């Protein structure tokens, strides 16, 4: 998994939406991402 790309996508989509919904364009957000390998498990 490309965690940097995932983080960028979350920041661009979900975090931007939250900032807009809260009318807080300066809202600081901290993302902690962790990847684990699990055989045969996929998230759709």
TAURQUI-V905606 format. One line per field, one symbol per residue. phi: phi as a letter, one per 40 degrees, with the letter a starting at -180 (. if undefined). psi: psi as a letter, one per 40 degrees, with the letter a starting at -180 (. if undefined). burial: I if it has 16 or more other C-alpha atoms within 10 Angstrom, else O. Layout:
phi = ???
psi = ???
burial = ???
//
This chain:
phi = .ccccccdccccccccccccccfbccdcbbbbbbbbcbcgbbbb
psi = igddddddddddcddddddddefgeehhhhhhihhihhhehih.
burial = OOOOOOOOOOIOOOIOOOOOOOOOOOOOOOOOOOOOOOOOOOOO
//
